[in-house]
Amino acid sequence: MLTELIQALEQDPQEWIEQDVCLLINKVSWLYYAHLLSKFQENASLRLNYLDGVLEIVAPSRRHEGIKKRIATLIEAYFEETNTEYFPLGSTTLRSEGQKAGGEPDESYCLGTEKPIPDLVVEVALTSGGIDKLAVYQRLRVPEVWFWQDDQLAVYCLRGEQYEQSDRSQLLIQLDLEILTTYINHPQPLTAVKEFRQSLRVNF
């Protein structure tokens, strides 16, 4: 199964740099999924997601990683400027055998105190298809999920058993998502974080 992914990367390494490579495998047992997690736990270049026997193996592109790092830098600047206690968990593996779901988010954070499941998960979606990440996080009971797609943020808040899309974060209620989006899209990362910090200092 992993041979296909390796061959895809070897056949066109430039494609791997420019766009995410994703392999979907059906009828994968939880035991085998857990085995692969253990086998590749030191390999930061691969992400494994699982839902109802479907395994998704992703090799994120350079562009993907650059965007997720920009988002993380700005979010963490917000935490620092607003004196919000946070615990960054990055792409730590989240999973529940009982729910038959597992995911490795692009970024994740606990707020206030460290918890087994993060309060906020961030996903950068540059390609379509693949596992329904929102379904994975719904089963894991992640309170809030942000998707970055088509140069925009989509925020989903868990209310009861289902996610509802919202125009504001329910966790970071003072954060202006339009301003954040502007700086994520800014062509100069250093200028972006400096100006974003300044805008926060003016408002807080």
N, C-alpha and C positions, 0 to 999 in steps of 0.2 A: 504493500500500500504506500509506504513512504517512498518507494522507488520512483513512482510517478512524479512526486513533488520534486525530488532531487533531479530527475531528468528534465523537468520543465525549467528549472533554474539553470541547468548546464546548457540546454539548447539555446536559450536566449537570455543571457545575464542582464542585458540592457533592459529587457521587459521587466525583469524583477526589480531593477532600480526605479523604473518609471511607474509601475503599477503593482498593486498587491497581487500575490499569487495565492490562490485559494483552492484547496482540495477537499471535496466532500466524500465521505465514506459511509455507506449505510450498513445497518445490522452489526454495529460494533457493541460488544458487551461492556458493561461498566467495569468489569475486571480488566479488560484489555485497555480501556481508556485510562484507568488508574496506572496500569503498567507503563503506558506511554508517557504519562505525566512524570513518573519517576525516572524514566529513561532520559527524558529531555529537559529535566528541571534546570540544568545549567545552560541550556541553549536559549539565549534571549532572542534569537532571530526567528523562532517559531512560536506561534500561539495556538493552543488547543482549546476548542469549545465543543460542548457536548449537549445534545438534547434528544431524549427518547430514542437512543440507539444510533443517532446520526452524529458522526465525528467530523468536525471542521478543523483542518490544519491550515494555518495562514502564515505566510512569510511576508511581513509588512514591508512596503516599499520605503525608499529613502524619503519621498515626499510625505508619506503617511507619518513616519516617525518625526519629521520636522514639524508638522502641524500639531501633533499631539504634545510635543515638547513646548511649543509656543503657548498652547492652551494651559498646560500645567504651570508654566512660568507666571502667566497672568493670574491664574487662580491663586497661586501661592502668594503673589504680591498682594492680592486682595486680603487674604488671611492675615498677612503681616501688618498691613496698613490699618486693618480694622481690629487688630488684636484678637483674632479668632483662633482659639486653640484647635490644632488639627494634627492628624497623623496620616502622612502619605503612605499609601500601600502599593502604588504603582500598578504593575500587571500581576499582582499576586493571584494565585489560583483560588477561585471561589467555587465550591461544589457541594452538592447534596445527593447522595445515592438514593435516598428515599424519593426525592423529586426528579431523579433521572436527568439532572441538569448540572452543567459546569461551565465556567467561563473564565477567561483571562482578559480583563478590561485593559484599555489603553492606559487609563489612569484611574485611581480610586482613592477616596479619602474617608477617614472617620473624623467626625467633628465632636469636640468636647472631650471625649474619652475614646480609647481604642476599643474596638468591638470585633467580634468574629466576622461580621458582614459589614462592609463599608456603608456609610450614609449616602455617599455620592460616587457615581461611576461615570466615566467619560469614554465615549467611543467615537473614533474617527472613521466614517464610512465613505470611502472613495469609490467603491464598486458596489454593484447591486448583487442580489443573490446571497447564498450562504444561509447559515442558521439564523433563526429569528432571535436576535440577541435580547430583545425586550422580553420575549417569553422566558428566556433563561433567567434574566434578572427578576422577573415577576415571581418565578418559583423560588428564587433565593431570597426574596423579600428585601430587595435593595430599595430604600426609600425614594431615591431620585436618580434618574439616568439622563445624561446629556448626550445627544448625537450631533456630531459636526458633519454636515453633508451639504454639498452645493454652496459652500462658503457661508452657511448659516447654522445657527444653533437651534436644535429642537429639544425642549425640556419636557420630560415626562415625570410626573409625580405619582407615587403609589397611594391610591385612596381606596381603602378597603382591600379588595382582591385584585383590582385592576389599575392600570396606569391611565392617567389622563394627561393630555398635552396641556401645557401651561405657558403663558407668555412671561412668567416670572419664576424664579427659583423659590421654592417653599423653604429651603434651608438657608440660602443666602438672600434674604428678603430685601436687603438694601442694595443689591448688585443690579446695576442697569445693564441688561443683556445686550442692548443695542450698542452701548459704548464698548462693552467687552468684545462684541463681534467686530467692531471697527478696528480694534487693536489686534485681534487675531489675524485679520486680513491685511494689516499694515505691512508694507514691503521691507521695513527695517526693524528686526526684532528688538534691538537695543533701544531705539527711539520709542518703539511701541510700549515697552515696559516702563520706561522713564515717564512718558506722558500719561500712561494709565495710572501710575503711582501718584503723579501730580494731581490728576483729576480726583482721585480718592481723598487726597489730603485737603482739597478744597471743600469737599462735601461732607467730611467726617471731622 
